[in-house]
């Protein structure tokens, strides 16, 4: 029986998006599969998995706005921009919550970001992380992205927790390091959780452990129709001519 539809997965920390997809694909017995936007291994949260006919809508998921919960640690910069990397600089943190909020606000709107070397973005057919692992740095052109909002949720120096709503292609690691540089103390992304992809919410997602515990027919019942990826898009009604 063909497997078609969208599974909203709550990806655990430490597992790649490709690894998560492979496990879910095996559990569902699906032949054709893809995902709607990579999450780094250190990140958790919403990962839309697409099966069968739903893979045709992958571009709609990739193009959707995203919402993240992020923890930014000030005073330590790493070579990857996140907690997975090695510290490359340590500086004293001399800012308070108000100063952090002001620095973050400077990055709301249309901004230019230079993609990090440790990313899946490709150069000459190779992902940038391949160059980074070989100790090579290649030139990356800045890209225009839109940060719709940065909401400060908590401040416990040297850490700040924020909710970020942004367009496709926004690197939260880069946002964290840029905020740290603006404050003059450096920073890295210490935790990340994706809450939303377009109209899809992590509140409706299932973990791999919960999926494994279900009977085969119950796993199939967790699949949403392919057009779930189009929820929230404007509708056009055509009159009969």
C-alpha positions in Angstrom: 0.0 0.0 0.0 1.5 3.4 -1.0 2.5 5.7 1.8 1.4 9.3 1.1 1.2 12.2 3.5 3.0 14.4 5.9 4.3 13.3 9.3 5.0 16.1 11.8 8.1 14.8 13.8 9.5 16.3 17.0 13.2 15.7 16.2 15.4 14.9 19.2 18.7 16.5 19.8 21.8 14.6 18.5 20.1 13.2 15.4 20.5 14.5 11.9 17.4 15.4 9.8 18.4 12.7 7.3 18.8 10.1 10.2 15.4 11.0 11.5 13.8 10.7 8.1 15.4 7.2 7.6 14.0 5.9 10.9 10.5 7.2 10.2 10.6 5.9 6.6 11.5 2.5 7.9 8.7 2.5 10.5 6.1 3.5 7.9 7.4 1.3 5.1 7.6 4.2 2.7 9.5 4.1 -0.6 9.6 7.8 -1.5 10.5 10.3 1.2 12.0 13.7 2.0 11.8 16.4 4.6 10.6 20.0 4.6 13.7 21.9 5.9 16.9 20.7 7.6 17.4 20.9 11.4 21.0 20.7 12.6 21.7 17.7 14.9 21.9 19.9 18.0 18.4 21.3 17.3 15.1 19.8 18.3 11.5 20.4 17.3 9.3 20.4 14.2 10.6 18.5 11.2 7.9 17.9 8.5 8.6 14.5 6.9 7.1 14.0 3.4 6.1 10.7 1.9 4.9 9.7 -1.5 2.9 12.3 -3.3 3.6 14.8 -0.5 7.2 15.1 -1.6 5.9 17.2 -4.5 5.1 20.0 -2.0 8.6 20.1 -0.5 9.4 23.5 -1.9 6.3 24.9 -0.2 7.6 23.7 3.1 11.1 25.0 2.5 9.8 28.4 1.5 7.6 28.9 4.5 8.4 31.2 7.4 9.8 29.5 10.5 9.6 30.2 14.3 12.3 29.1 16.7 13.0 29.1 20.4 16.7 29.9 20.8 19.2 30.2 23.7 22.1 32.5 23.0 25.2 32.3 25.3 27.2 35.5 25.4 31.0 35.8 26.0 32.1 32.7 24.1 32.4 32.5 20.3 32.8 29.1 18.6 34.1 28.0 15.3 30.7 26.7 14.2 28.6 29.4 15.8 26.8 26.9 18.1 27.5 24.6 21.1 28.8 21.8 18.8 31.9 23.8 18.0 35.2 24.6 19.7 35.6 28.0 21.5 37.7 30.4 19.5 37.3 33.5 21.7 36.2 34.4 25.2 35.3 37.9 26.3 33.8 39.6 29.3 30.0 40.1 29.2 29.1 43.6 30.2 25.6 44.0 29.1 22.2 43.7 30.8 18.8 42.5 29.5 18.0 45.9 28.1 21.2 46.1 26.1 20.7 42.6 24.8 17.2 43.4 23.7 18.3 46.6 22.0 21.1 44.7 20.1 18.7 42.0 19.0 16.1 44.5 17.8 18.7 45.9 15.4 18.4 42.6 13.4 14.6 42.7 12.9 13.6 43.4 9.3 15.4 42.7 6.1 19.0 42.0 6.9 22.1 40.6 5.2 23.6 37.3 6.5 26.7 35.5 5.5 26.0 31.8 5.6 28.2 29.9 8.1 30.9 27.6 6.9 29.4 24.8 8.9 26.2 24.5 6.9 24.6 22.4 4.2 24.7 25.2 1.6 26.6 24.0 -1.4 29.6 25.5 -3.3 30.7 23.8 -6.5 28.5 20.8 -5.6 30.0 20.3 -2.2 28.3 21.3 1.1 30.2 24.1 3.0 30.7 21.8 6.0 33.0 19.6 3.8 35.3 22.5 3.3 35.1 23.5 7.0 36.0 20.0 8.1 39.0 20.2 5.8 40.1 23.4 7.4 39.2 25.5 4.4 37.3 28.7 4.3 35.5 29.7 1.1 34.0 33.1 0.2 30.3 33.2 0.8 28.1 35.9 -0.6 25.7 37.6 1.8 22.1 36.7 1.5 19.0 38.8 2.2 16.6 37.3 4.7 13.8 38.7 6.8 13.6 38.5 10.6 10.0 39.3 11.4 10.4 39.4 15.2 12.7 38.6 18.1 10.9 38.3 21.4 13.0 38.1 24.5 11.6 35.4 26.8 14.2 35.2 29.6 17.6 36.7 30.7 20.0 34.8 32.9 23.4 36.3 32.2 25.3 35.3 30.2 22.3 33.5 28.5 19.3 34.9 26.8 16.2 33.0 25.6 14.4 34.4 22.6 11.7 33.5 20.1 12.6 34.2 16.5 10.1 34.4 13.6 11.9 34.6 10.3 11.9 33.9 6.6 13.4 30.9 4.8 17.1 30.8 4.7 17.7 32.5 8.0 20.5 31.0 10.0 19.8 31.4 13.8 23.5 30.5 14.5 24.5 33.5 12.4 22.0 35.7 14.1 23.4 34.7 17.5 27.0 35.4 16.6 26.0 38.7 15.0 24.2 39.8 18.1 27.3 38.9 20.2 29.5 40.9 17.9 27.2 43.9 18.1 27.5 43.7 21.9 31.3 43.4 21.7 31.5 40.2 23.7 30.8 37.4 21.1 28.2 34.7 21.4 27.1 31.3 20.2 23.8 29.5 19.8 23.6 27.1 22.8 20.1 25.6 22.1 17.5 25.7 19.3 14.0 24.3 19.0 11.8 24.9 15.9 8.2 25.6 16.9 6.5 26.3 13.6 6.9 25.8 9.8 4.3 27.9 8.1 1.0 27.0 9.7 2.4 23.7 11.1 3.1 23.5 14.8 5.4 21.3 16.9 2.4 20.9 19.3 0.9 18.5 16.7 4.2 16.6 16.2 5.1 13.1 17.4 8.4 11.8 18.7 10.3 8.9 17.2 9.8 6.9 20.4 6.1 7.4 20.4 5.9 6.5 16.7 7.8 3.3 17.3 5.4 2.3 20.1 2.4 2.5 17.7 0.9 -0.3 15.7 1.5 -0.1 11.9 -2.1 1.1 11.2 -1.8 3.7 14.0 1.4 5.1 12.4 -0.4 5.5 9.1 -3.2 7.4 10.9 -0.6 10.0 12.1 0.0 11.1 8.4 -1.7 14.4 7.5 -2.7 14.9 3.8 -0.2 16.4 1.5 -2.1 19.7 1.3 -1.4 20.3 5.0 1.8 21.9 3.7 -0.4 24.5 2.0 -2.3 25.5 5.1 -2.1 29.3 5.7 -1.5 30.2 2.0 -3.9 32.5 0.3 -6.8 30.8 -1.4 -8.0 31.7 -4.9 -11.6 30.9 -5.9 -12.3 30.8 -9.6 -15.8 31.5 -10.9 -17.2 29.2 -13.6 -16.8 30.9 -16.9 
